[in-house]
Amino acid sequence: IKLGPDGAYALVDGVEYNAAAAPIQVLNTVGAGDGFVGGYLAELLRNRKVSERLTTAVTVGAFACLNLGDWEGYPRRNEFGLLDASEPVMR
């Protein structure tokens, strides 16, 4: 379940999981839900733990919110760390 600025929640096999939201300045929420689900399913297909699925889902959803388009802001897996970048330029 997407919780917006409160992150995400999942209940799988009777176990509760939570993921914190990425601290971003939201420009647009169009595509965030689709990105969230896509991120979760991508990790499910890779047999990742539920906690990893939620983290990826939250990350992809956050990237979608940083773009004025729909899907154009979705990251590649090697770009996930850019949300935590402290410099405005990545080298």
Number of C-alpha atoms within 10 A of each C-alpha: 13 19 13 16 14 12 20 19 16 17 11 9 6 7 8 11 13 17 22 16 19 19 11 13 9 14 12 15 18 16 22 27 20 17 26 27 19 18 24 23 17 15 19 15 9 9 11 14 10 20 17 16 25 29 22 24 28 29 27 29 30 31 26 28 24 19 19 15 15 16 17 12 19 26 19 8 11 7 11 15 10 14 14 10 10 8 8 7 7 7 4
